[in-house]
Amino acid sequence: MAKNMADIIASKTKIALGSSLISLEAIKQNIQVLDELRDFIPPLNQEEYGQLEQNIINYGCKDAILIWETTKEKIGQEGSQEPLYLIIDGHNRYGICKKHGITFNIQLLQFSGIKEVKDFMIETQLGRRNLTPQQASFFRGLRYNNEKTEKGKYDRDEHKVQNEPYATTAQKLAKEYNVSESTIKRDAAFAKGLVKLDDSLRNQILKGEKNIDKQILERLAKLQNTIHDISDLDVLETPTLEPMSKKELDKHIASLLNETKSLAKNLDKVHLFEIKKIIKLIESNI
Protein backbone atom coordinates (compact mmCIF):
# COMPACT_ATOMS: atom_id res chain seq x y z
CA MET A 1 0.00 0.00 0.00
CA ALA A 2 1.32 3.44 -0.88
CA LYS A 3 2.09 5.82 1.93
CA ASN A 4 -0.19 8.72 2.87
CA MET A 5 1.10 11.40 0.49
CA ALA A 6 -0.48 14.26 2.42
CA ASP A 7 1.56 13.28 5.48
CA ILE A 8 4.74 12.87 3.44
CA ILE A 9 4.35 16.27 1.77
CA ALA A 10 3.59 17.89 5.11
CA SER A 11 6.73 16.41 6.64
CA LYS A 12 8.90 17.61 3.75
CA THR A 13 7.43 21.11 3.38
CA LYS A 14 9.78 23.91 4.27
CA ILE A 15 8.67 25.37 7.59
CA ALA A 16 10.28 28.78 7.96
CA LEU A 17 9.25 30.40 4.68
CA GLY A 18 9.02 33.77 6.43
CA SER A 19 12.73 33.73 7.20
CA SER A 20 13.78 32.79 3.68
CA LEU A 21 16.16 35.27 2.05
CA ILE A 22 14.35 34.88 -1.24
CA SER A 23 10.61 35.30 -1.77
CA LEU A 24 8.39 32.68 -3.36
CA GLU A 25 7.90 34.94 -6.38
CA ALA A 26 11.66 35.27 -6.77
CA ILE A 27 12.03 31.50 -6.46
CA LYS A 28 9.49 31.03 -9.26
CA GLN A 29 11.82 33.02 -11.51
CA ASN A 30 14.71 30.69 -10.65
CA ILE A 31 13.07 27.29 -11.05
CA GLN A 32 15.20 24.79 -12.94
CA VAL A 33 14.51 21.42 -14.56
CA LEU A 34 16.91 18.57 -13.85
CA ASP A 35 16.79 16.07 -16.72
CA GLU A 36 17.41 13.14 -14.38
CA LEU A 37 14.23 13.97 -12.43
CA ARG A 38 12.14 15.03 -15.43
CA ASP A 39 12.86 11.75 -17.22
CA PHE A 40 12.51 9.52 -14.15
CA ILE A 41 8.71 9.22 -14.49
CA PRO A 42 7.24 8.24 -17.91
CA PRO A 43 5.96 11.34 -19.75
CA LEU A 44 2.39 12.00 -20.84
CA ASN A 45 1.52 11.05 -24.38
CA GLN A 46 0.46 13.71 -26.87
CA GLU A 47 -3.25 13.29 -26.19
CA GLU A 48 -2.83 13.46 -22.41
CA TYR A 49 -0.59 16.51 -22.65
CA GLY A 50 -3.09 18.27 -24.93
CA GLN A 51 -5.93 17.57 -22.51
CA LEU A 52 -3.90 18.86 -19.55
CA GLU A 53 -2.94 21.99 -21.50
CA GLN A 54 -6.55 22.73 -22.39
CA ASN A 55 -7.70 22.23 -18.80
CA ILE A 56 -5.07 24.66 -17.49
CA ILE A 57 -5.94 27.22 -20.16
CA ASN A 58 -9.64 26.95 -19.26
CA TYR A 59 -9.45 26.67 -15.48
CA GLY A 60 -5.96 27.70 -14.43
CA CYS A 61 -3.26 25.66 -12.68
CA LYS A 62 -4.99 24.43 -9.53
CA ASP A 63 -2.28 22.16 -8.11
CA ALA A 64 0.94 23.59 -6.74
CA ILE A 65 4.16 22.64 -8.48
CA LEU A 66 6.39 20.83 -5.99
CA ILE A 67 9.91 22.22 -5.75
CA TRP A 68 12.96 20.69 -4.11
CA GLU A 69 14.95 23.42 -2.41
CA THR A 70 18.51 22.15 -2.50
CA THR A 71 22.07 23.13 -3.43
CA LYS A 72 24.43 22.29 -6.26
CA GLU A 73 26.59 20.35 -3.84
CA LYS A 74 23.76 17.94 -3.01
CA ILE A 75 23.26 16.94 -6.64
CA GLY A 76 26.95 16.63 -7.39
CA GLN A 77 27.41 19.90 -9.28
CA GLU A 78 30.14 22.47 -8.75
CA GLY A 79 29.03 25.54 -6.87
CA SER A 80 29.05 24.44 -3.25
CA GLN A 81 26.07 25.84 -1.34
CA GLU A 82 24.58 27.84 -4.20
CA PRO A 83 20.80 27.25 -3.96
CA LEU A 84 18.83 25.34 -6.55
CA TYR A 85 15.06 25.11 -6.97
CA LEU A 86 14.26 21.92 -8.89
CA ILE A 87 10.86 20.66 -10.03
CA ILE A 88 10.00 17.22 -8.64
CA ASP A 89 6.30 17.13 -9.53
CA GLY A 90 4.59 19.29 -12.16
CA HIS A 91 7.03 19.46 -15.07
CA ASN A 92 4.18 19.49 -17.61
CA ARG A 93 2.12 22.04 -15.68
CA TYR A 94 5.16 24.29 -15.33
CA GLY A 95 5.90 24.16 -19.07
CA ILE A 96 2.28 24.87 -19.98
CA CYS A 97 2.01 27.79 -17.54
CA LYS A 98 5.24 29.34 -18.81
CA LYS A 99 4.12 28.89 -22.42
CA HIS A 100 0.76 30.61 -21.90
CA GLY A 101 1.70 33.12 -19.19
CA ILE A 102 -0.56 31.44 -16.62
CA THR A 103 0.13 32.01 -12.93
CA PHE A 104 0.94 29.02 -10.75
CA ASN A 105 1.70 28.23 -7.11
CA ILE A 106 4.70 26.38 -5.76
CA GLN A 107 5.38 24.36 -2.63
CA LEU A 108 8.92 24.02 -1.33
CA LEU A 109 9.98 20.61 -0.08
CA GLN A 110 13.23 19.49 1.50
CA PHE A 111 15.00 16.16 1.04
CA SER A 112 18.33 14.71 2.09
CA GLY A 113 19.33 13.90 -1.49
CA ILE A 114 18.26 12.82 -4.95
CA LYS A 115 17.61 9.23 -3.84
CA GLU A 116 14.97 10.41 -1.36
CA VAL A 117 13.47 12.67 -4.05
CA LYS A 118 13.06 9.73 -6.42
CA ASP A 119 11.41 7.66 -3.69
CA PHE A 120 8.99 10.54 -3.15
CA MET A 121 8.24 10.77 -6.88
CA ILE A 122 7.49 7.05 -6.99
CA GLU A 123 5.22 7.26 -3.96
CA THR A 124 3.41 10.20 -5.58
CA GLN A 125 2.66 8.04 -8.61
CA LEU A 126 1.63 5.02 -6.54
CA GLY A 127 -0.69 7.28 -4.55
CA ARG A 128 -2.63 8.32 -7.63
CA ARG A 129 -6.02 6.75 -8.25
CA ASN A 130 -6.89 4.38 -11.11
CA LEU A 131 -3.42 2.95 -11.64
CA THR A 132 -3.37 0.01 -14.01
CA PRO A 133 -1.75 -3.21 -12.69
CA GLN A 134 1.10 -2.57 -15.13
CA GLN A 135 1.68 0.93 -13.74
CA ALA A 136 1.67 -0.30 -10.14
CA SER A 137 4.14 -3.03 -11.06
CA PHE A 138 6.36 -0.55 -12.91
CA PHE A 139 6.56 1.95 -10.05
CA ARG A 140 7.19 -0.74 -7.43
CA GLY A 141 9.97 -2.02 -9.69
CA LEU A 142 11.43 1.47 -10.06
CA ARG A 143 11.45 1.81 -6.28
CA TYR A 144 13.27 -1.52 -5.86
CA ASN A 145 15.85 -0.66 -8.53
CA ASN A 146 16.31 2.78 -7.01
CA GLU A 147 16.92 1.23 -3.58
CA LYS A 148 19.40 -1.30 -4.94
CA THR A 149 21.51 1.35 -6.65
CA GLU A 150 21.91 3.21 -3.36
CA LYS A 151 24.50 1.33 -1.35
CA GLY A 152 23.87 1.55 2.36
CA LYS A 153 20.14 2.33 2.28
CA TYR A 154 19.52 -0.96 4.05
CA ASP A 155 23.15 -1.61 4.88
CA ARG A 156 23.75 -4.25 7.50
CA ASP A 157 25.84 -1.77 9.48
CA GLU A 158 22.64 0.19 10.08
CA HIS A 159 20.88 -2.89 11.40
CA LYS A 160 21.19 -2.16 15.10
CA VAL A 161 18.83 -4.77 16.56
CA GLN A 162 21.16 -7.75 16.87
CA ASN A 163 18.53 -10.38 17.62
CA GLU A 164 16.23 -9.32 14.77
CA PRO A 165 16.85 -10.85 11.32
CA TYR A 166 18.16 -8.50 8.64
CA ALA A 167 15.52 -7.53 6.08
CA THR A 168 16.45 -7.34 2.41
CA THR A 169 15.21 -4.60 0.10
CA ALA A 170 12.70 -7.02 -1.44
CA GLN A 171 11.40 -8.03 2.00
CA LYS A 172 10.96 -4.42 3.13
CA LEU A 173 9.14 -3.35 -0.03
CA ALA A 174 7.02 -6.50 -0.10
CA LYS A 175 5.80 -5.69 3.39
CA GLU A 176 5.25 -2.02 2.54
CA TYR A 177 3.17 -2.75 -0.57
CA ASN A 178 1.54 -5.92 0.75
CA VAL A 179 2.83 -8.18 -2.03
CA SER A 180 5.27 -11.09 -2.13
CA GLU A 181 9.05 -10.76 -2.42
CA SER A 182 8.96 -12.59 -5.75
CA THR A 183 6.43 -10.03 -7.02
CA ILE A 184 8.78 -7.19 -6.09
CA LYS A 185 11.67 -8.87 -7.93
CA ARG A 186 9.53 -9.49 -11.02
CA ASP A 187 8.41 -5.85 -10.84
CA ALA A 188 12.09 -4.81 -10.82
CA ALA A 189 12.85 -6.77 -14.00
CA PHE A 190 9.63 -5.47 -15.60
CA ALA A 191 10.62 -1.86 -14.86
CA LYS A 192 14.21 -2.36 -16.01
CA GLY A 193 13.00 -3.78 -19.30
CA LEU A 194 10.34 -1.10 -19.82
CA VAL A 195 12.76 1.80 -19.48
CA LYS A 196 14.56 0.46 -22.56
CA LEU A 197 11.47 1.05 -24.70
CA ASP A 198 10.60 4.33 -26.33
CA ASP A 199 8.08 6.58 -24.56
CA SER A 200 5.12 5.76 -26.78
CA LEU A 201 5.44 1.97 -26.58
CA ARG A 202 6.18 2.06 -22.83
CA ASN A 203 3.09 4.17 -22.14
CA GLN A 204 0.88 1.90 -24.26
CA ILE A 205 2.04 -1.12 -22.24
CA LEU A 206 1.62 0.69 -18.91
CA LYS A 207 -1.94 1.66 -19.81
CA GLY A 208 -2.81 -1.85 -20.90
CA GLU A 209 -3.33 -0.77 -24.51
CA LYS A 210 -0.67 -3.23 -25.68
CA ASN A 211 0.14 -6.56 -24.09
CA ILE A 212 3.58 -8.07 -23.85
CA ASP A 213 4.82 -11.18 -22.10
CA LYS A 214 6.67 -10.04 -18.97
CA GLN A 215 9.28 -12.72 -19.59
CA ILE A 216 10.30 -10.88 -22.76
CA LEU A 217 10.90 -7.71 -20.76
CA GLU A 218 12.77 -9.69 -18.12
CA ARG A 219 15.12 -11.01 -20.84
CA LEU A 220 15.49 -7.51 -22.21
CA ALA A 221 16.36 -6.24 -18.73
CA LYS A 222 19.32 -8.64 -18.58
CA LEU A 223 20.95 -7.18 -21.68
CA GLN A 224 23.62 -4.70 -20.68
CA ASN A 225 24.43 -3.17 -24.08
CA THR A 226 21.10 -3.20 -25.84
CA ILE A 227 20.03 -0.06 -27.70
CA HIS A 228 17.39 1.93 -25.84
CA ASP A 229 14.20 3.40 -27.31
CA ILE A 230 12.95 0.15 -28.86
CA SER A 231 9.66 0.91 -30.56
CA ASP A 232 8.76 -2.35 -32.31
CA LEU A 233 7.07 -5.20 -30.40
CA ASP A 234 8.02 -7.62 -33.19
CA VAL A 235 11.68 -7.11 -32.32
CA LEU A 236 10.97 -7.88 -28.66
CA GLU A 237 9.05 -11.03 -29.43
CA THR A 238 11.91 -12.69 -31.32
CA PRO A 239 14.13 -15.15 -29.44
CA THR A 240 17.24 -13.12 -30.27
CA LEU A 241 17.12 -11.12 -27.06
CA GLU A 242 19.11 -13.69 -25.09
CA PRO A 243 22.63 -12.34 -24.50
CA MET A 244 25.48 -14.10 -26.34
CA SER A 245 28.90 -15.02 -25.06
CA LYS A 246 31.91 -13.53 -26.83
CA LYS A 247 32.61 -16.95 -28.35
CA GLU A 248 29.09 -17.15 -29.81
CA LEU A 249 29.29 -13.58 -31.12
CA ASP A 250 32.66 -14.27 -32.78
CA LYS A 251 31.16 -17.38 -34.40
CA HIS A 252 28.29 -15.35 -35.89
CA ILE A 253 30.70 -12.69 -37.15
CA ALA A 254 32.79 -15.40 -38.85
CA SER A 255 29.61 -16.85 -40.40
CA LEU A 256 28.65 -13.41 -41.63
CA LEU A 257 32.00 -13.03 -43.38
CA ASN A 258 31.68 -16.46 -45.00
CA GLU A 259 28.11 -15.82 -46.17
CA THR A 260 29.14 -12.43 -47.56
CA LYS A 261 31.96 -14.05 -49.57
CA SER A 262 29.54 -16.67 -50.91
CA LEU A 263 27.04 -14.00 -51.89
CA ALA A 264 29.74 -12.03 -53.72
CA LYS A 265 30.65 -15.12 -55.75
CA ASN A 266 27.20 -16.55 -56.45
CA LEU A 267 24.69 -13.71 -55.91
CA ASP A 268 22.49 -16.32 -54.26
CA LYS A 269 19.37 -15.15 -52.37
CA VAL A 270 19.86 -17.95 -49.85
CA HIS A 271 23.11 -16.35 -48.75
CA LEU A 272 21.44 -12.94 -48.61
CA PHE A 273 18.77 -14.35 -46.29
CA GLU A 274 21.45 -15.87 -44.04
CA ILE A 275 23.31 -12.55 -43.92
CA LYS A 276 20.19 -10.70 -42.81
CA LYS A 277 19.51 -13.30 -40.10
CA ILE A 278 23.05 -13.12 -38.75
CA ILE A 279 23.02 -9.31 -38.75
CA LYS A 280 19.86 -9.38 -36.63
CA LEU A 281 21.52 -11.70 -34.13
CA ILE A 282 24.56 -9.46 -33.87
CA GLU A 283 22.52 -6.24 -33.64
CA SER A 284 20.55 -7.60 -30.69
CA ASN A 285 23.78 -8.06 -28.72
CA ILE A 286 25.59 -4.76 -29.34
C-alpha positions as CSV (number, residue, x, y, z in Angstrom):
1,M,0.0,0.0,0.0
2,A,1.3,3.4,-0.9
3,K,2.1,5.8,1.9
4,N,-0.2,8.7,2.9
5,M,1.1,11.4,0.5
6,A,-0.5,14.3,2.4
7,D,1.6,13.3,5.5
8,I,4.7,12.9,3.4
9,I,4.3,16.3,1.8
10,A,3.6,17.9,5.1
11,S,6.7,16.4,6.6
12,K,8.9,17.6,3.7
13,T,7.4,21.1,3.4
14,K,9.8,23.9,4.3
15,I,8.7,25.4,7.6
16,A,10.3,28.8,8.0
17,L,9.2,30.4,4.7
18,G,9.0,33.8,6.4
19,S,12.7,33.7,7.2
20,S,13.8,32.8,3.7
21,L,16.2,35.3,2.1
22,I,14.4,34.9,-1.2
23,S,10.6,35.3,-1.8
24,L,8.4,32.7,-3.4
25,E,7.9,34.9,-6.4
26,A,11.7,35.3,-6.8
27,I,12.0,31.5,-6.5
28,K,9.5,31.0,-9.3
29,Q,11.8,33.0,-11.5
30,N,14.7,30.7,-10.6
31,I,13.1,27.3,-11.1
32,Q,15.2,24.8,-12.9
33,V,14.5,21.4,-14.6
34,L,16.9,18.6,-13.8
35,D,16.8,16.1,-16.7
36,E,17.4,13.1,-14.4
37,L,14.2,14.0,-12.4
38,R,12.1,15.0,-15.4
39,D,12.9,11.8,-17.2
40,F,12.5,9.5,-14.2
41,I,8.7,9.2,-14.5
42,P,7.2,8.2,-17.9
43,P,6.0,11.3,-19.7
44,L,2.4,12.0,-20.8
45,N,1.5,11.0,-24.4
46,Q,0.5,13.7,-26.9
47,E,-3.2,13.3,-26.2
48,E,-2.8,13.5,-22.4
49,Y,-0.6,16.5,-22.6
50,G,-3.1,18.3,-24.9
51,Q,-5.9,17.6,-22.5
52,L,-3.9,18.9,-19.5
53,E,-2.9,22.0,-21.5
54,Q,-6.6,22.7,-22.4
55,N,-7.7,22.2,-18.8
56,I,-5.1,24.7,-17.5
57,I,-5.9,27.2,-20.2
58,N,-9.6,27.0,-19.3
59,Y,-9.4,26.7,-15.5
60,G,-6.0,27.7,-14.4
61,C,-3.3,25.7,-12.7
62,K,-5.0,24.4,-9.5
63,D,-2.3,22.2,-8.1
64,A,0.9,23.6,-6.7
65,I,4.2,22.6,-8.5
66,L,6.4,20.8,-6.0
67,I,9.9,22.2,-5.7
68,W,13.0,20.7,-4.1
69,E,15.0,23.4,-2.4
70,T,18.5,22.2,-2.5
71,T,22.1,23.1,-3.4
72,K,24.4,22.3,-6.3
73,E,26.6,20.4,-3.8
74,K,23.8,17.9,-3.0
75,I,23.3,16.9,-6.6
76,G,27.0,16.6,-7.4
77,Q,27.4,19.9,-9.3
78,E,30.1,22.5,-8.8
79,G,29.0,25.5,-6.9
80,S,29.0,24.4,-3.3
81,Q,26.1,25.8,-1.3
82,E,24.6,27.8,-4.2
83,P,20.8,27.3,-4.0
84,L,18.8,25.3,-6.6
85,Y,15.1,25.1,-7.0
86,L,14.3,21.9,-8.9
87,I,10.9,20.7,-10.0
88,I,10.0,17.2,-8.6
89,D,6.3,17.1,-9.5
90,G,4.6,19.3,-12.2
91,H,7.0,19.5,-15.1
92,N,4.2,19.5,-17.6
93,R,2.1,22.0,-15.7
94,Y,5.2,24.3,-15.3
95,G,5.9,24.2,-19.1
96,I,2.3,24.9,-20.0
97,C,2.0,27.8,-17.5
98,K,5.2,29.3,-18.8
99,K,4.1,28.9,-22.4
100,H,0.8,30.6,-21.9
101,G,1.7,33.1,-19.2
102,I,-0.6,31.4,-16.6
103,T,0.1,32.0,-12.9
104,F,0.9,29.0,-10.7
105,N,1.7,28.2,-7.1
106,I,4.7,26.4,-5.8
107,Q,5.4,24.4,-2.6
108,L,8.9,24.0,-1.3
109,L,10.0,20.6,-0.1
110,Q,13.2,19.5,1.5
111,F,15.0,16.2,1.0
112,S,18.3,14.7,2.1
113,G,19.3,13.9,-1.5
114,I,18.3,12.8,-5.0
115,K,17.6,9.2,-3.8
116,E,15.0,10.4,-1.4
117,V,13.5,12.7,-4.0
118,K,13.1,9.7,-6.4
119,D,11.4,7.7,-3.7
120,F,9.0,10.5,-3.1
121,M,8.2,10.8,-6.9
122,I,7.5,7.0,-7.0
123,E,5.2,7.3,-4.0
124,T,3.4,10.2,-5.6
125,Q,2.7,8.0,-8.6
126,L,1.6,5.0,-6.5
127,G,-0.7,7.3,-4.6
128,R,-2.6,8.3,-7.6
129,R,-6.0,6.7,-8.3
130,N,-6.9,4.4,-11.1
131,L,-3.4,3.0,-11.6
132,T,-3.4,0.0,-14.0
133,P,-1.7,-3.2,-12.7
134,Q,1.1,-2.6,-15.1
135,Q,1.7,0.9,-13.7
136,A,1.7,-0.3,-10.1
137,S,4.1,-3.0,-11.1
138,F,6.4,-0.6,-12.9
139,F,6.6,1.9,-10.0
140,R,7.2,-0.7,-7.4
141,G,10.0,-2.0,-9.7
142,L,11.4,1.5,-10.1
143,R,11.4,1.8,-6.3
144,Y,13.3,-1.5,-5.9
145,N,15.9,-0.7,-8.5
146,N,16.3,2.8,-7.0
147,E,16.9,1.2,-3.6
148,K,19.4,-1.3,-4.9
149,T,21.5,1.3,-6.6
150,E,21.9,3.2,-3.4
151,K,24.5,1.3,-1.3
152,G,23.9,1.6,2.4
153,K,20.1,2.3,2.3
154,Y,19.5,-1.0,4.1
155,D,23.1,-1.6,4.9
156,R,23.8,-4.3,7.5
157,D,25.8,-1.8,9.5
158,E,22.6,0.2,10.1
159,H,20.9,-2.9,11.4
160,K,21.2,-2.2,15.1
161,V,18.8,-4.8,16.6
162,Q,21.2,-7.7,16.9
163,N,18.5,-10.4,17.6
164,E,16.2,-9.3,14.8
165,P,16.9,-10.9,11.3
166,Y,18.2,-8.5,8.6
167,A,15.5,-7.5,6.1
168,T,16.4,-7.3,2.4
169,T,15.2,-4.6,0.1
170,A,12.7,-7.0,-1.4
171,Q,11.4,-8.0,2.0
172,K,11.0,-4.4,3.1
173,L,9.1,-3.4,0.0
174,A,7.0,-6.5,-0.1
175,K,5.8,-5.7,3.4
176,E,5.2,-2.0,2.5
177,Y,3.2,-2.8,-0.6
178,N,1.5,-5.9,0.8
179,V,2.8,-8.2,-2.0
180,S,5.3,-11.1,-2.1
181,E,9.0,-10.8,-2.4
182,S,9.0,-12.6,-5.7
183,T,6.4,-10.0,-7.0
184,I,8.8,-7.2,-6.1
185,K,11.7,-8.9,-7.9
186,R,9.5,-9.5,-11.0
187,D,8.4,-5.8,-10.8
188,A,12.1,-4.8,-10.8
189,A,12.8,-6.8,-14.0
190,F,9.6,-5.5,-15.6
191,A,10.6,-1.9,-14.9
192,K,14.2,-2.4,-16.0
193,G,13.0,-3.8,-19.3
194,L,10.3,-1.1,-19.8
195,V,12.8,1.8,-19.5
196,K,14.6,0.5,-22.6
197,L,11.5,1.0,-24.7
198,D,10.6,4.3,-26.3
199,D,8.1,6.6,-24.6
200,S,5.1,5.8,-26.8
201,L,5.4,2.0,-26.6
202,R,6.2,2.1,-22.8
203,N,3.1,4.2,-22.1
204,Q,0.9,1.9,-24.3
205,I,2.0,-1.1,-22.2
206,L,1.6,0.7,-18.9
207,K,-1.9,1.7,-19.8
208,G,-2.8,-1.9,-20.9
209,E,-3.3,-0.8,-24.5
210,K,-0.7,-3.2,-25.7
211,N,0.1,-6.6,-24.1
212,I,3.6,-8.1,-23.8
213,D,4.8,-11.2,-22.1
214,K,6.7,-10.0,-19.0
215,Q,9.3,-12.7,-19.6
216,I,10.3,-10.9,-22.8
217,L,10.9,-7.7,-20.8
218,E,12.8,-9.7,-18.1
219,R,15.1,-11.0,-20.8
220,L,15.5,-7.5,-22.2
221,A,16.4,-6.2,-18.7
222,K,19.3,-8.6,-18.6
223,L,21.0,-7.2,-21.7
224,Q,23.6,-4.7,-20.7
225,N,24.4,-3.2,-24.1
226,T,21.1,-3.2,-25.8
227,I,20.0,-0.1,-27.7
228,H,17.4,1.9,-25.8
229,D,14.2,3.4,-27.3
230,I,13.0,0.1,-28.9
231,S,9.7,0.9,-30.6
232,D,8.8,-2.4,-32.3
233,L,7.1,-5.2,-30.4
234,D,8.0,-7.6,-33.2
235,V,11.7,-7.1,-32.3
236,L,11.0,-7.9,-28.7
237,E,9.0,-11.0,-29.4
238,T,11.9,-12.7,-31.3
239,P,14.1,-15.1,-29.4
240,T,17.2,-13.1,-30.3
241,L,17.1,-11.1,-27.1
242,E,19.1,-13.7,-25.1
243,P,22.6,-12.3,-24.5
244,M,25.5,-14.1,-26.3
245,S,28.9,-15.0,-25.1
246,K,31.9,-13.5,-26.8
247,K,32.6,-17.0,-28.4
248,E,29.1,-17.1,-29.8
249,L,29.3,-13.6,-31.1
250,D,32.7,-14.3,-32.8
251,K,31.2,-17.4,-34.4
252,H,28.3,-15.3,-35.9
253,I,30.7,-12.7,-37.1
254,A,32.8,-15.4,-38.9
255,S,29.6,-16.8,-40.4
256,L,28.6,-13.4,-41.6
257,L,32.0,-13.0,-43.4
258,N,31.7,-16.5,-45.0
259,E,28.1,-15.8,-46.2
260,T,29.1,-12.4,-47.6
261,K,32.0,-14.0,-49.6
262,S,29.5,-16.7,-50.9
263,L,27.0,-14.0,-51.9
264,A,29.7,-12.0,-53.7
265,K,30.7,-15.1,-55.7
266,N,27.2,-16.5,-56.4
267,L,24.7,-13.7,-55.9
268,D,22.5,-16.3,-54.3
269,K,19.4,-15.1,-52.4
270,V,19.9,-18.0,-49.8
271,H,23.1,-16.4,-48.8
272,L,21.4,-12.9,-48.6
273,F,18.8,-14.4,-46.3
274,E,21.5,-15.9,-44.0
275,I,23.3,-12.6,-43.9
276,K,20.2,-10.7,-42.8
277,K,19.5,-13.3,-40.1
278,I,23.1,-13.1,-38.7
279,I,23.0,-9.3,-38.7
280,K,19.9,-9.4,-36.6
281,L,21.5,-11.7,-34.1
282,I,24.6,-9.5,-33.9
283,E,22.5,-6.2,-33.6
284,S,20.5,-7.6,-30.7
285,N,23.8,-8.1,-28.7
286,I,25.6,-4.8,-29.3
